[in-house]
Amino acid sequence: MLLSQLANGFKMVGKDVDVKGITYNSKKVKPGDLFIALKGRNTDGHLFVEEAVKNGAVALMVQEEKDYPVPYIYVENTRKYLGIIAARFFDNPSQKLKTIGVTGTNGKTTTTFMIREMLEAQGEKTGLLGTIYYCIGNNCVEAGRTTPESSDIQEFMYKALQEGAKYFIMEVSSAGIEEYRIEGTHFYVGCFTNFSREHMEYHGTMENYLKAKLKLFQIYKPEFAVINLDDPYSKYFLEATKEPLTFGIKENASLKAEIVKTGLDGSIVNLYGVINERNLYIPLPGKFNVYNFLCAALVLHTLNKAQNLKELAINIKPVPGRFQKVDNNCGINVFIDYAHTPEAMRNLLENVKQFRKGRIITVFGAGGDRDPGKRPLFGQISEELSDIQIITSDNPRSEPPERIIQDILSGMKGDRAKVIPDRREAIFTAIKLAEKDDIVLIIGKGHENYQEIKGVRYPFSDYDVALEALKEKGCLQ
């Protein structure tokens, strides 16, 4: 594609050249590429222009005007316009796909998995970008971050389209919105799952965090909006949309669920509204998964793919690290869950409390270099809703684990909690203490296969460590 075609509407300096690729990494530049000089928090791409040109860049996109050795496009903010340029280069793939964006504090990953699995069950090849995997059909790789850089999104959509996908589902994080990573993307459906305290270290205030989430609907204007009507913040999202489709359990929504039965193996619900089904089985436990399913079902409705929903729901599989059961033959209910917000922890504990037969044992910490205001809330909620609390390390990052643990303890009234900073030892202790019918919840890291300490990611999996502990206890065949 010619540089002048990419530069349409922007200032272009120098002769027209043929552009064969786009990259913002000077080390990955190939001959014929357009190099985008991004300004980040820690680095400035303008410092690597010389290296990019040396590696074969034939043109640049910059936000600093000066003499460059190759033609360039000048914009006021390269990060803001990277997605638009990339969308042009890849021929606007999101307009040829039915693209679904899911935002909210909790539930994004499970909801996107549910949508994907129910579409794939109908023979529809689907693209997915999220916290755990990036997938095209059944070909999945481990995710880098929830919402990748905008040009990576456009390239991945293009690949999905080339491989025969009709649908593309992505988790849309608040940071991804604020950093323009969804620029150039046209959303057919936008979904709001719920809203609660998170990412204060990034946004500063709840108001800023809410404003970021709302931008998916206010700025990117999806053709359909799917909103959780039961969430206290839903009014802001309803105001930001025209003719939204709503879902809920309490309110008179477009799609309402009545929970007939719920347990550790899932829920049976009746659906009323735009979809009517009786005794539909959702094979993932918890009321929060009923909400996730309602959101996914409404998305399928907008795509005219919600027929035979009862049969489609059976195809939903457990999501790694999302209330994931660790099977054993001792009758101990061991679950791994990613809950890393106070609201997610409360939802998790309130749900398991409904069908407990024994004690609830929680193993948790809190992430370092993240909102410290969440830490005492974790302590308070765990003390209120579980019988035994074991406080340990999560990803301490650059902070001393002991300081994080003290912050958690500050939210607790009693002194019953056990403090075991070594996460492996903490998990082993919980499983040693557990008896038949007890519920052990290992909370905070979910699917992660590492523990980040002082800038180093050490291999660590809550699931694998739980298996080791169960094996040592004689609970695995």
C-alpha positions as CSV (number, residue, x, y, z in Angstrom):
1,M,0.0,0.0,0.0
2,L,1.2,3.5,-0.8
3,L,2.2,5.8,2.1
4,S,-0.1,8.5,0.7
5,Q,-3.1,6.1,1.1
6,L,-2.2,5.4,4.7
7,A,-1.6,9.1,5.3
8,N,-5.0,10.3,3.9
9,G,-6.2,13.1,6.2
10,F,-2.8,13.5,7.9
11,K,0.3,15.5,7.1
12,M,2.8,13.6,4.9
13,V,6.3,14.8,4.2
14,G,8.6,13.4,1.5
15,K,8.0,11.3,-1.6
16,D,5.4,8.5,-1.8
17,V,6.7,5.0,-1.1
18,D,5.2,1.5,-1.1
19,V,4.7,0.2,2.5
20,K,4.9,-3.6,3.0
21,G,4.3,-3.8,6.7
22,I,3.7,-1.8,9.9
23,T,5.6,-2.1,13.2
24,Y,6.2,-0.1,16.4
25,N,9.3,-2.2,17.4
26,S,12.5,-1.0,15.8
27,K,14.1,-4.5,16.3
28,K,11.3,-6.2,14.3
29,V,11.5,-3.8,11.3
30,K,11.7,-5.6,8.0
31,P,12.7,-3.9,4.7
32,G,9.7,-2.0,3.3
33,D,8.1,-1.4,6.7
34,L,6.4,1.8,8.1
35,F,7.9,2.4,11.6
36,I,5.6,4.0,14.2
37,A,7.4,5.9,16.8
38,L,5.3,5.5,20.0
39,K,5.8,7.5,23.1
40,G,5.3,5.4,26.2
41,R,5.6,5.8,29.9
42,N,9.2,4.4,29.9
43,T,10.4,4.6,26.3
44,D,10.1,6.9,23.3
45,G,10.1,5.3,19.8
46,H,11.6,8.5,18.3
47,L,14.9,7.5,19.9
48,F,14.9,4.3,17.8
49,V,14.2,5.9,14.4
50,E,17.8,5.5,13.3
51,E,17.8,1.8,14.2
52,A,14.4,1.3,12.4
53,V,15.7,2.9,9.2
54,K,18.9,0.9,9.4
55,N,16.8,-2.3,9.6
56,G,14.9,-1.3,6.4
57,A,12.0,1.1,7.4
58,V,11.0,3.1,4.3
59,A,8.8,5.5,6.1
60,L,7.9,6.7,9.6
61,M,4.9,7.9,11.6
62,V,6.0,10.5,14.2
63,Q,4.7,13.1,16.5
64,E,7.9,15.2,16.5
65,E,8.6,17.2,13.3
66,K,12.2,17.4,12.2
67,D,14.5,16.2,9.4
68,Y,14.2,12.4,9.0
69,P,16.2,10.3,6.5
70,V,12.9,8.8,5.0
71,P,9.4,10.1,4.3
72,Y,7.1,10.4,7.3
73,I,3.5,10.9,8.4
74,Y,3.1,13.5,11.1
75,V,0.3,13.2,13.7
76,E,-0.2,14.9,17.1
77,N,-0.2,11.5,18.9
78,T,1.2,8.4,17.3
79,R,-0.4,6.0,19.7
80,K,-3.9,7.5,19.1
81,Y,-3.6,7.1,15.3
82,L,-1.7,3.8,15.1
83,G,-4.9,1.8,15.1
84,I,-6.4,3.9,12.3
85,I,-3.3,3.5,10.1
86,A,-3.1,-0.2,10.9
87,A,-6.8,-0.7,10.1
88,R,-6.2,1.0,6.7
89,F,-3.2,-1.2,6.0
90,F,-5.1,-4.4,6.8
91,D,-8.2,-3.2,4.9
92,N,-10.5,-2.6,7.9
93,P,-10.9,-6.2,9.0
94,S,-13.3,-5.3,11.9
95,Q,-15.9,-4.1,9.4
96,K,-15.9,-7.4,7.7
97,L,-16.1,-9.4,10.9
98,K,-18.9,-9.3,13.5
99,T,-16.7,-7.9,16.2
100,I,-17.9,-8.2,19.9
101,G,-16.2,-6.1,22.6
102,V,-16.7,-7.1,26.3
103,T,-15.9,-4.6,29.0
104,G,-16.4,-4.6,32.8
105,T,-14.5,-5.2,36.0
106,N,-15.2,-8.9,36.4
107,G,-16.5,-11.6,34.1
108,K,-14.9,-10.5,30.8
109,T,-12.9,-13.7,30.2
110,T,-15.6,-16.2,31.1
111,T,-18.2,-14.3,29.0
112,T,-15.9,-14.2,25.9
113,F,-15.1,-17.9,26.3
114,M,-18.9,-18.7,26.5
115,I,-19.6,-16.7,23.3
116,R,-16.8,-18.4,21.5
117,E,-17.7,-21.9,22.6
118,M,-21.3,-21.5,21.6
119,L,-20.4,-20.1,18.2
120,E,-17.8,-22.8,17.6
121,A,-20.4,-25.4,18.5
122,Q,-22.4,-24.2,15.5
123,G,-19.4,-24.6,13.2
124,E,-18.6,-20.9,13.2
125,K,-14.8,-20.2,13.2
126,T,-14.2,-17.4,15.7
127,G,-11.4,-15.2,16.7
128,L,-10.7,-14.4,20.4
129,L,-8.4,-11.9,22.2
130,G,-8.4,-12.0,25.9
131,T,-6.5,-12.4,29.2
132,I,-5.7,-16.1,28.8
133,Y,-5.6,-16.9,25.1
134,Y,-5.5,-15.4,21.6
135,C,-7.3,-17.8,19.3
136,I,-8.4,-18.3,15.8
137,G,-10.7,-21.3,15.7
138,N,-9.0,-24.0,17.8
139,N,-5.5,-22.6,17.3
140,C,-4.7,-20.8,20.5
141,V,-1.6,-19.2,22.0
142,E,-1.0,-17.7,25.4
143,A,-2.0,-14.1,25.7
144,G,0.4,-11.3,26.2
145,R,-2.0,-8.8,27.7
146,T,-5.8,-8.5,27.8
147,T,-6.0,-5.8,25.1
148,P,-2.9,-5.8,22.8
149,E,-1.5,-2.8,20.9
150,S,-3.9,-1.5,18.3
151,S,-1.8,-2.6,15.2
152,D,-1.5,-6.1,16.7
153,I,-5.3,-6.2,17.1
154,Q,-5.8,-5.2,13.4
155,E,-3.3,-7.7,12.2
156,F,-4.8,-10.5,14.3
157,M,-8.3,-9.7,13.0
158,Y,-6.9,-9.7,9.4
159,K,-5.4,-13.2,10.0
160,A,-8.7,-14.4,11.5
161,L,-10.6,-13.1,8.4
162,Q,-8.0,-14.8,6.1
163,E,-8.5,-18.1,8.0
164,G,-12.3,-18.0,7.5
165,A,-13.5,-16.5,10.7
166,K,-16.8,-14.6,10.7
167,Y,-16.9,-13.5,14.3
168,F,-14.3,-11.9,16.5
169,I,-14.6,-11.5,20.3
170,M,-12.3,-9.4,22.5
171,E,-12.0,-8.4,26.1
172,V,-11.7,-4.6,26.2
173,S,-9.8,-3.4,29.3
174,S,-10.0,0.2,30.6
175,A,-6.3,0.7,30.1
176,G,-6.7,-0.6,26.5
177,I,-9.4,2.1,25.9
178,E,-7.4,4.9,27.5
179,E,-4.3,4.0,25.5
180,Y,-6.2,4.0,22.2
181,R,-5.6,0.3,21.6
182,I,-9.1,-0.2,20.2
183,E,-8.8,2.7,17.7
184,G,-9.6,1.6,14.2
185,T,-11.9,-1.2,15.5
186,H,-15.6,-1.2,14.5
187,F,-17.7,-3.0,17.2
188,Y,-20.9,-4.8,16.1
189,V,-21.7,-5.6,19.8
190,G,-20.5,-3.9,22.9
191,C,-21.1,-5.6,26.3
192,F,-21.0,-4.3,29.9
193,T,-20.7,-7.0,32.6
194,N,-20.3,-5.1,35.8
195,F,-18.4,-2.3,37.6
196,S,-16.5,-2.2,40.9
197,R,-13.3,-1.0,42.4
198,E,-10.2,-1.9,40.3
199,H,-7.1,-0.3,38.7
200,M,-6.9,2.7,41.1
201,E,-3.1,2.7,40.6
202,Y,-3.8,3.5,36.9
203,H,-6.9,5.6,36.9
204,G,-6.6,7.4,40.2
205,T,-10.3,7.6,41.0
206,M,-13.5,5.5,40.4
207,E,-14.9,8.3,38.3
208,N,-11.9,8.1,35.9
209,Y,-12.2,4.3,35.8
210,L,-15.9,4.6,35.0
211,K,-15.3,7.2,32.3
212,A,-12.8,4.9,30.6
213,K,-15.3,2.0,30.5
214,L,-18.1,4.2,29.2
215,K,-15.9,5.3,26.2
216,L,-16.5,1.9,24.5
217,F,-20.2,3.0,24.1
218,Q,-19.8,6.7,23.8
219,I,-16.9,6.9,21.4
220,Y,-16.8,3.6,19.5
221,K,-20.7,3.3,19.3
222,P,-21.3,-0.4,18.8
223,E,-24.4,-1.3,16.7
224,F,-25.8,-3.3,19.6
225,A,-25.2,-2.6,23.3
226,V,-25.7,-5.4,25.9
227,I,-25.9,-4.1,29.5
228,N,-26.2,-5.8,32.9
229,L,-29.3,-4.1,34.2
230,D,-28.8,-5.4,37.8
231,D,-25.4,-3.6,38.2
232,P,-25.7,-0.3,40.2
233,Y,-23.7,1.5,37.5
234,S,-25.9,0.3,34.7
235,K,-27.7,3.7,34.5
236,Y,-24.5,5.3,33.2
237,F,-24.1,2.7,30.4
238,L,-27.8,2.9,29.5
239,E,-27.5,6.7,29.1
240,A,-24.5,6.1,26.8
241,T,-26.4,3.8,24.4
242,K,-29.4,3.8,22.2
243,E,-32.0,1.0,22.5
244,P,-29.7,-1.3,24.6
245,L,-30.5,-4.9,25.2
246,T,-30.4,-5.6,28.9
247,F,-30.0,-8.7,31.1
248,G,-30.5,-9.5,34.7
249,I,-32.0,-11.6,37.5
250,K,-33.6,-9.0,39.6
251,E,-34.8,-6.4,37.1
252,N,-37.3,-6.5,34.2
253,A,-34.6,-6.9,31.5
254,S,-34.7,-7.8,27.8
255,L,-33.4,-11.2,29.0
256,K,-34.2,-12.3,32.6
257,A,-33.1,-15.5,34.4
258,E,-34.9,-17.2,37.2
259,I,-32.5,-19.5,39.0
260,V,-34.2,-22.8,39.6
261,K,-31.3,-24.7,41.2
262,T,-27.6,-23.9,41.8
263,G,-24.7,-26.0,43.1
264,L,-21.0,-26.7,42.7
265,D,-21.7,-28.4,39.4
266,G,-23.6,-25.5,37.8
267,S,-27.1,-23.9,37.7
268,I,-30.5,-24.6,36.1
269,V,-32.3,-21.5,35.0
270,N,-35.5,-20.4,33.3
271,L,-35.1,-17.6,30.7
272,Y,-37.7,-15.0,29.9
273,G,-37.8,-12.2,27.3
274,V,-36.2,-12.2,23.9
275,I,-35.1,-15.8,24.6
276,N,-37.5,-18.2,26.3
277,E,-36.1,-21.5,27.7
278,R,-37.0,-23.6,30.6
279,N,-34.7,-25.7,32.8
280,L,-31.6,-24.6,30.9
281,Y,-28.4,-26.0,32.4
282,I,-25.3,-23.8,32.7
283,P,-22.4,-26.1,33.5
284,L,-20.4,-23.5,35.4
285,P,-21.2,-22.8,39.1
286,G,-22.2,-19.6,40.8
287,K,-24.7,-16.8,40.3
288,F,-21.9,-14.7,38.6
289,N,-21.7,-17.3,35.8
290,V,-25.5,-17.0,35.3
291,Y,-24.8,-13.3,34.6
292,N,-21.9,-14.2,32.3
293,F,-24.2,-16.6,30.5
294,L,-27.0,-14.1,30.1
295,C,-24.6,-11.6,28.5
296,A,-23.2,-14.3,26.1
297,A,-26.8,-15.5,25.2
298,L,-27.8,-11.9,24.4
299,V,-24.8,-11.5,22.1
300,L,-25.8,-14.7,20.3
301,H,-29.3,-13.3,20.0
302,T,-27.9,-10.2,18.2
303,L,-26.1,-12.5,15.8
304,N,-29.2,-14.6,15.2
305,K,-27.3,-17.6,16.7
306,A,-29.3,-18.2,19.9
307,Q,-31.5,-21.0,18.5
308,N,-31.1,-24.3,20.4
309,L,-29.5,-22.4,23.3
310,K,-30.1,-25.3,25.7
311,E,-28.0,-27.6,23.5
312,L,-25.3,-24.9,23.0
313,A,-25.0,-24.3,26.7
314,I,-23.8,-27.9,27.3
315,N,-20.7,-27.1,25.2
316,I,-19.5,-24.5,27.7
317,K,-16.3,-25.7,29.3
318,P,-14.6,-24.5,32.5
319,V,-12.3,-21.6,32.0
320,P,-8.7,-22.0,33.3
321,G,-8.4,-20.3,36.7
322,R,-12.0,-19.2,36.8
323,F,-13.6,-21.1,39.7
324,Q,-11.7,-24.1,38.3
325,K,-12.2,-27.3,40.2
326,V,-9.2,-29.5,41.2
327,D,-10.6,-33.0,41.2
328,N,-9.6,-35.4,43.9
329,N,-10.9,-38.6,45.7
330,C,-11.0,-37.2,49.2
331,G,-14.3,-35.3,48.8
332,I,-12.5,-31.9,49.3
333,N,-13.8,-29.2,47.0
334,V,-10.7,-27.4,45.8
335,F,-11.1,-24.4,43.4
336,I,-8.6,-22.0,41.7
337,D,-10.0,-18.6,41.0
338,Y,-8.7,-15.4,39.5
339,A,-10.7,-13.1,41.8
340,H,-8.4,-10.1,42.4
341,T,-11.0,-7.4,43.2
342,P,-12.9,-7.1,46.4
343,E,-16.2,-7.5,44.6
344,A,-15.1,-10.6,42.8
345,M,-13.9,-12.1,46.1
346,R,-17.2,-11.3,47.8
347,N,-19.2,-12.8,44.8
348,L,-17.1,-15.9,45.0
349,L,-17.5,-16.4,48.7
350,E,-21.2,-15.6,48.9
351,N,-21.8,-18.1,46.1
352,V,-19.9,-21.0,47.7
353,K,-21.5,-20.2,51.0
354,Q,-24.9,-21.1,49.6
355,F,-24.0,-24.8,49.1
356,R,-21.3,-25.4,51.7
357,K,-21.5,-28.6,53.7
358,G,-18.1,-28.1,55.5
359,R,-15.8,-25.3,56.2
360,I,-14.6,-22.6,53.7
361,I,-10.8,-22.2,53.7
362,T,-9.4,-19.2,51.7
363,V,-5.8,-18.8,50.5
364,F,-5.1,-15.4,49.1
365,G,-2.8,-12.4,49.0
366,A,-2.8,-9.1,46.9
367,G,-0.8,-7.9,44.0
368,G,2.2,-5.6,44.6
369,D,2.5,-2.2,42.8
370,R,-1.3,-2.2,42.5
371,D,-4.1,-0.3,44.4
372,P,-3.3,-0.7,48.1
373,G,-6.8,0.3,49.0
374,K,-8.1,-3.1,48.0
375,R,-5.9,-5.0,50.5
376,P,-7.8,-4.3,53.8
377,L,-11.0,-5.1,51.9
378,F,-9.7,-8.5,51.0
379,G,-9.0,-9.1,54.7
380,Q,-12.4,-7.9,55.8
381,I,-14.4,-9.9,53.2
382,S,-12.4,-13.2,53.8
383,E,-12.9,-12.9,57.6
384,E,-16.6,-12.2,57.2
385,L,-17.3,-15.1,54.7
386,S,-14.8,-17.9,55.3
387,D,-13.9,-20.0,58.3
388,I,-10.1,-20.2,57.9
389,Q,-8.0,-17.5,56.2
390,I,-4.5,-18.2,55.0
391,I,-2.8,-15.0,53.9
392,T,0.1,-15.4,51.5
393,S,2.0,-13.7,48.6
394,D,0.3,-13.1,45.3
395,N,2.6,-11.3,42.7
396,P,4.5,-9.0,45.1
397,R,6.4,-7.4,42.2
398,S,8.7,-4.8,43.7
399,E,7.0,-4.6,47.1
400,P,8.0,-6.6,50.2
401,P,5.4,-9.3,50.6
402,E,5.3,-8.7,54.4
403,R,4.1,-5.1,53.8
404,I,1.2,-6.3,51.5
405,I,0.2,-8.9,54.1
406,Q,0.1,-6.3,56.9
407,D,-2.2,-4.1,54.7
408,I,-4.5,-7.1,54.3
409,L,-4.5,-7.8,58.1
410,S,-5.4,-4.2,58.8
411,G,-8.9,-4.9,57.4
412,M,-9.4,-7.8,59.8
413,K,-10.8,-7.5,63.3
414,G,-9.7,-10.8,64.8
415,D,-6.4,-12.7,64.9
416,R,-7.5,-16.0,63.5
417,A,-5.8,-15.6,60.1
418,K,-2.7,-17.7,59.4
419,V,0.1,-15.8,57.8
420,I,2.3,-18.0,55.4
421,P,4.2,-15.7,53.0
422,D,5.4,-18.7,50.8
423,R,2.5,-19.3,48.5
424,R,3.4,-23.0,47.9
425,E,3.5,-23.7,51.6
426,A,0.2,-21.8,52.1
427,I,-1.6,-24.0,49.5
428,F,-0.1,-27.2,51.0
429,T,-1.2,-26.0,54.5
430,A,-4.8,-25.3,53.3
431,I,-5.1,-28.8,51.8
432,K,-3.6,-30.5,54.8
433,L,-6.2,-28.8,57.0
434,A,-9.1,-29.6,54.7
435,E,-11.5,-32.5,55.4
436,K,-14.3,-34.1,53.4
437,D,-16.9,-31.5,52.2
438,D,-14.6,-28.5,53.0
439,I,-14.2,-25.9,50.3
440,V,-10.7,-24.7,49.6
441,L,-10.5,-21.5,47.6
442,I,-7.1,-20.6,46.2
443,I,-7.7,-17.0,45.1
444,G,-6.0,-14.2,43.1
445,K,-3.8,-15.8,40.4
446,G,-6.1,-18.1,38.5
447,H,-4.6,-19.2,35.2
448,E,-1.3,-17.5,35.7
449,N,1.7,-19.8,35.4
450,Y,4.2,-17.6,37.2
451,Q,4.8,-15.6,40.3
452,E,6.4,-12.1,39.8
453,I,8.9,-11.2,42.5
454,K,11.3,-8.2,42.0
455,G,10.9,-8.1,38.3
456,V,11.4,-11.8,37.7
457,R,8.6,-14.2,36.8
458,Y,9.2,-17.5,38.5
459,P,7.3,-20.6,37.2
460,F,4.3,-21.1,39.5
461,S,0.8,-22.5,39.0
462,D,-1.8,-22.6,41.7
463,Y,-3.5,-25.5,40.0
464,D,-0.3,-27.6,39.7
465,V,0.7,-26.9,43.3
466,A,-2.8,-27.9,44.5
467,L,-2.4,-31.2,42.6
468,E,0.9,-31.8,44.3
469,A,-0.6,-31.1,47.7
470,L,-3.5,-33.4,47.1
471,K,-1.2,-36.1,45.9
472,E,0.9,-35.8,49.1
473,K,-2.3,-36.1,51.1
474,G,-3.2,-39.3,49.2
475,C,-6.2,-37.7,47.5
476,L,-5.2,-38.6,43.9
477,Q,-5.5,-42.0,42.4
